Amino acid sequence: MPEKIKVSCEMEVTLKMIGGKCKPLILHYLIEDGTKRYGELQNFVKSIPKKTLTTQLRDMEVDGLITRTIYSAVPPKVEYSVTELGSSLYPLLELMCEWGEKNAGDRFEILNKQCDCEKD
C-alpha cells in the first residue's frame, strides 16, 4: 500500500484531487458528454500542453476519478471515462460553473460555455 499523503484538512483532499489547470474541466466534460478519447480531451482543453494534460489524466486515474481503457488496435486507442467517485463531484463542479458565470464580470469573456447555469 502506498504511503498516505498528509493533508491539513478535508478541503485539501478535494483540492489535491481536482486542483490543477484542467481537472475540473475534464471531469465536467466526461460527466456531461461521456467517454472520450485522448484527442477529444486535447481538443476540448486546447489551452494546456500535451504533457500537462497527460499528467492530469494520470493523476485523476490514480485518485480513482477516471478510468483509462486501452484497446489493442493500430493505431492504439485509449478512452477515458468518469468513475462513480468522479461523478460524485458533479454538484461541486456545477456550483463552480454557477459561481464563475455570476462573477465573470467584464474581466472575462467566456468563449466555450460548458455549464447550463440558470439565469437570474
Backbone as CSV, one residue per row, in Angstrom:
resi,resn,N_x,N_y,N_z,CA_x,CA_y,CA_z,C_x,C_y,C_z
1,MET,0.849,-1.181,0.000,0.000,0.000,0.000,0.896,1.247,0.000
2,PRO,0.595,2.230,-0.884,1.410,3.441,-0.916,1.276,4.242,0.373
3,GLU,2.289,5.044,0.647,2.269,5.874,1.841,1.156,6.918,1.724
4,LYS,0.466,7.158,2.839,-0.622,8.127,2.840,-0.081,9.544,2.671
5,ILE,-0.836,10.362,1.960,-0.496,11.775,1.782,-1.092,12.530,2.957
6,LYS,-0.277,13.274,3.649,-0.744,14.035,4.801,-1.316,15.367,4.313
7,VAL,-2.514,15.695,4.810,-3.177,16.946,4.448,-3.606,17.671,5.717
8,SER,-3.751,18.980,5.598,-4.076,19.778,6.780,-5.560,19.715,7.152
9,CYS,-6.432,19.489,6.155,-7.861,19.414,6.447,-8.583,18.711,5.295
10,GLU,-9.876,18.479,5.468,-10.683,17.765,4.479,-10.733,18.497,3.136
11,MET,-10.773,19.824,3.174,-10.841,20.604,1.943,-9.605,20.361,1.073
12,GLU,-8.474,20.137,1.705,-7.233,19.901,0.964,-7.289,18.596,0.169
13,VAL,-8.026,17.599,0.668,-8.206,16.347,-0.085,-8.850,16.672,-1.430
14,THR,-9.931,17.463,-1.393,-10.623,17.845,-2.623,-9.694,18.629,-3.538
15,LEU,-8.975,19.586,-2.991,-8.064,20.403,-3.795,-6.954,19.572,-4.429
16,LYS,-6.448,18.598,-3.698,-5.401,17.736,-4.256,-5.938,16.879,-5.398
17,MET,-7.188,16.466,-5.301,-7.753,15.583,-6.325,-8.259,16.331,-7.547
18,ILE,-8.789,17.545,-7.373,-9.317,18.248,-8.548,-8.570,19.541,-8.851
19,GLY,-7.569,19.868,-8.035,-6.781,21.070,-8.303,-5.881,20.838,-9.513
20,GLY,-5.689,21.852,-10.281,-4.857,21.746,-11.467,-5.453,22.572,-12.584
21,LYS,-4.708,22.675,-13.661,-5.138,23.529,-14.764,-6.461,23.119,-15.379
22,CYS,-6.719,21.811,-15.483,-7.914,21.416,-16.231,-8.680,20.243,-15.637
23,LYS,-8.336,19.765,-14.472,-9.042,18.614,-13.901,-10.547,18.833,-13.779
24,PRO,-11.002,19.968,-13.211,-12.457,20.159,-13.131,-13.113,20.206,-14.506
25,LEU,-12.441,20.820,-15.487,-12.995,20.901,-16.843,-13.138,19.513,-17.454
26,ILE,-12.114,18.690,-17.308,-12.142,17.332,-17.854,-13.238,16.511,-17.191
27,LEU,-13.309,16.581,-15.867,-14.336,15.818,-15.140,-15.734,16.228,-15.581
28,HIS,-15.967,17.521,-15.651,-17.293,18.006,-16.050,-17.616,17.543,-17.466
29,TYR,-16.654,17.626,-18.361,-16.827,17.209,-19.756,-17.168,15.720,-19.845
30,LEU,-16.432,14.883,-19.114,-16.687,13.443,-19.136,-18.048,13.098,-18.517
31,ILE,-18.414,13.807,-17.458,-19.712,13.557,-16.829,-20.834,13.943,-17.791
32,GLU,-20.709,15.104,-18.403,-21.764,15.617,-19.283,-21.829,14.868,-20.620
33,ASP,-20.664,14.549,-21.200,-20.631,14.028,-22.577,-20.184,12.572,-22.696
34,GLY,-19.835,11.932,-21.593,-19.467,10.516,-21.634,-18.016,10.264,-22.025
35,THR,-17.710,9.021,-22.280,-16.366,8.545,-22.577,-15.765,9.307,-23.761
36,LYS,-14.475,9.662,-23.615,-13.772,10.406,-24.671,-12.385,9.831,-24.895
37,ARG,-11.918,9.980,-26.124,-10.540,9.608,-26.465,-9.621,10.764,-26.112
38,TYR,-8.322,10.470,-26.051,-7.332,11.479,-25.678,-7.428,12.700,-26.591
39,GLY,-7.522,12.490,-27.888,-7.588,13.595,-28.841,-8.788,14.499,-28.621
40,GLU,-9.909,13.908,-28.244,-11.108,14.698,-27.959,-10.897,15.568,-26.720
41,LEU,-10.239,15.006,-25.703,-9.945,15.778,-24.495,-8.961,16.895,-24.817
42,GLN,-7.981,16.594,-25.642,-6.982,17.586,-26.040,-7.644,18.744,-26.803
43,ASN,-8.560,18.426,-27.703,-9.284,19.479,-28.429,-10.148,20.311,-27.501
44,PHE,-10.687,19.674,-26.471,-11.558,20.370,-25.528,-10.784,21.366,-24.667
45,VAL,-9.614,20.950,-24.194,-8.794,21.825,-23.338,-7.536,22.250,-24.103
46,LYS,-7.722,23.023,-25.122,-6.641,23.437,-26.020,-5.573,24.282,-25.338
47,SER,-5.908,24.899,-24.240,-5.014,25.874,-23.622,-3.849,25.265,-22.843
48,ILE,-3.753,23.940,-22.757,-2.656,23.350,-21.985,-1.801,22.446,-22.860
49,PRO,-0.525,22.316,-22.520,0.362,21.422,-23.272,-0.036,19.954,-23.102
50,LYS,0.324,19.125,-24.085,0.014,17.685,-24.039,0.556,17.043,-22.774
51,LYS,1.766,17.404,-22.390,2.386,16.808,-21.197,1.552,17.094,-19.947
52,THR,1.042,18.317,-19.826,0.216,18.677,-18.673,-1.084,17.890,-18.682
53,LEU,-1.712,17.779,-19.859,-2.955,17.004,-19.967,-2.706,15.552,-19.564
54,THR,-1.642,14.972,-20.074,-1.310,13.580,-19.748,-1.093,13.410,-18.249
55,THR,-0.359,14.326,-17.640,-0.089,14.262,-16.198,-1.384,14.367,-15.401
56,GLN,-2.254,15.291,-15.796,-3.501,15.474,-15.058,-4.413,14.259,-15.209
57,LEU,-4.452,13.671,-16.401,-5.247,12.454,-16.599,-4.711,11.311,-15.740
58,ARG,-3.405,11.160,-15.699,-2.801,10.093,-14.869,-3.099,10.312,-13.394
59,ASP,-2.992,11.566,-12.943,-3.296,11.870,-11.540,-4.740,11.503,-11.196
60,MET,-5.669,11.868,-12.076,-7.082,11.564,-11.806,-7.346,10.064,-11.850
61,GLU,-6.595,9.353,-12.677,-6.728,7.892,-12.716,-6.234,7.285,-11.403
62,VAL,-5.093,7.744,-10.920,-4.545,7.254,-9.646,-5.506,7.559,-8.497
63,ASP,-6.139,8.729,-8.546,-7.076,9.120,-7.489,-8.441,8.448,-7.621
64,GLY,-8.654,7.681,-8.690,-9.903,6.950,-8.859,-11.053,7.774,-9.411
65,LEU,-10.748,8.942,-9.999,-11.800,9.801,-10.541,-12.175,9.423,-11.964
66,ILE,-11.220,8.869,-12.701,-11.463,8.433,-14.078,-10.837,7.058,-14.297
67,THR,-11.286,6.383,-15.335,-10.659,5.130,-15.750,-10.102,5.323,-17.153
68,ARG,-9.036,4.610,-17.427,-8.367,4.648,-18.720,-8.443,3.250,-19.306
69,THR,-9.029,3.135,-20.492,-9.162,1.848,-21.162,-8.313,1.868,-22.422
70,ILE,-7.421,0.877,-22.538,-6.540,0.769,-23.701,-7.040,-0.382,-24.564
71,TYR,-7.224,-0.106,-25.853,-7.672,-1.117,-26.800,-6.506,-1.528,-27.685
72,SER,-6.395,-2.836,-27.934,-5.359,-3.345,-28.838,-5.804,-3.084,-30.261
73,ALA,-5.295,-2.024,-30.819,-5.651,-1.646,-32.186,-4.467,-0.903,-32.791
74,VAL,-4.483,-0.772,-34.088,-3.461,0.005,-34.770,-4.181,1.107,-35.527
75,PRO,-3.971,2.367,-35.200,-3.141,2.865,-34.098,-3.795,2.582,-32.744
76,PRO,-2.994,2.639,-31.659,-3.546,2.356,-30.329,-4.713,3.287,-30.007
77,LYS,-5.691,2.751,-29.323,-6.873,3.520,-28.943,-6.979,3.523,-27.418
78,VAL,-7.117,4.716,-26.851,-7.259,4.879,-25.405,-8.488,5.739,-25.161
79,GLU,-9.322,5.299,-24.224,-10.519,6.055,-23.859,-10.523,6.339,-22.365
80,TYR,-11.102,7.479,-22.024,-11.215,7.904,-20.628,-12.686,8.034,-20.262
81,SER,-13.029,7.515,-19.083,-14.396,7.581,-18.570,-14.356,8.033,-17.124
82,VAL,-15.410,8.659,-16.697,-15.505,9.086,-15.304,-15.988,7.900,-14.463
83,THR,-15.488,7.799,-13.251,-15.906,6.750,-12.320,-17.057,7.263,-11.456
84,GLU,-17.592,6.382,-10.641,-18.644,6.781,-9.704,-18.117,7.853,-8.748
85,LEU,-16.877,7.678,-8.291,-16.261,8.669,-7.405,-16.145,10.014,-8.120
86,GLY,-15.696,9.995,-9.366,-15.593,11.227,-10.142,-16.948,11.875,-10.358
87,SER,-17.951,11.060,-10.643,-19.307,11.580,-10.845,-19.868,12.229,-9.587
88,SER,-19.410,11.773,-8.435,-19.910,12.347,-7.186,-19.490,13.805,-7.013
89,LEU,-18.545,14.265,-7.825,-18.105,15.662,-7.774,-19.001,16.593,-8.598
90,TYR,-19.950,16.035,-9.320,-20.781,16.846,-10.222,-21.449,18.046,-9.533
91,PRO,-22.066,17.871,-8.363,-22.683,19.048,-7.723,-21.665,20.158,-7.435
92,LEU,-20.481,19.798,-7.016,-19.434,20.780,-6.749,-19.010,21.481,-8.044
93,LEU,-18.860,20.715,-9.116,-18.464,21.286,-10.401,-19.542,22.236,-10.926
94,GLU,-20.806,21.887,-10.749,-21.901,22.757,-11.172,-21.904,24.060,-10.371
95,LEU,-21.616,23.963,-9.070,-21.521,25.175,-8.254,-20.377,26.064,-8.736
96,MET,-19.263,25.445,-9.131,-18.141,26.209,-9.672,-18.549,26.917,-10.966
97,CYS,-19.317,26.232,-11.810,-19.821,26.838,-13.049,-20.696,28.053,-12.739
98,GLU,-21.642,27.865,-11.848,-22.554,28.948,-11.494,-21.796,30.143,-10.935
99,TRP,-20.860,29.866,-10.048,-20.082,30.939,-9.434,-19.289,31.685,-10.502
100,GLY,-18.643,30.941,-11.399,-17.867,31.562,-12.462,-18.714,32.416,-13.383
101,GLU,-19.881,31.925,-13.724,-20.773,32.685,-14.611,-21.241,33.976,-13.937
102,LYS,-21.613,33.873,-12.670,-22.117,35.044,-11.956,-21.039,36.077,-11.672
103,ASN,-19.792,35.651,-11.603,-18.716,36.551,-11.190,-17.701,36.852,-12.289
104,ALA,-18.001,36.491,-13.522,-17.069,36.755,-14.633,-16.914,38.250,-14.873
105,GLY,-17.985,38.991,-14.685,-17.927,40.439,-14.867,-17.412,40.831,-16.245
106,ASP,-16.793,41.989,-16.314,-16.241,42.492,-17.571,-14.820,42.004,-17.822
107,ARG,-14.209,41.396,-16.833,-12.812,40.960,-16.952,-12.662,39.707,-17.798
108,PHE,-13.668,38.844,-17.829,-13.584,37.568,-18.521,-14.612,37.484,-19.641
109,GLU,-14.208,36.872,-20.751,-15.125,36.565,-21.842,-15.183,35.051,-21.963
110,ILE,-16.339,34.475,-21.756,-16.498,33.021,-21.805,-16.664,32.607,-23.264
111,LEU,-15.659,31.921,-23.798,-15.635,31.556,-25.211,-16.340,30.235,-25.499
112,ASN,-16.331,29.326,-24.547,-16.864,27.987,-24.771,-17.724,27.596,-23.577
113,LYS,-18.905,28.174,-23.512,-19.786,27.949,-22.365,-20.094,26.455,-22.218
114,GLN,-19.777,25.909,-21.056,-19.971,24.485,-20.783,-21.089,24.222,-19.797
115,CYS,-21.402,25.203,-18.993,-22.341,24.985,-17.912,-23.727,25.473,-18.279
116,ASP,-24.708,24.758,-17.837,-26.103,25.134,-18.047,-26.616,25.814,-16.789
117,CYS,-26.035,26.958,-16.475,-26.442,27.687,-15.272,-27.734,28.421,-15.537
118,GLU,-28.586,28.430,-14.532,-29.863,29.137,-14.662,-29.607,30.642,-14.612
119,LYS,-30.314,31.360,-15.447,-30.229,32.819,-15.455,-31.090,33.371,-14.318
120,ASP,-30.586,34.387,-13.656,-31.377,35.030,-12.585,-32.249,36.119,-13.163
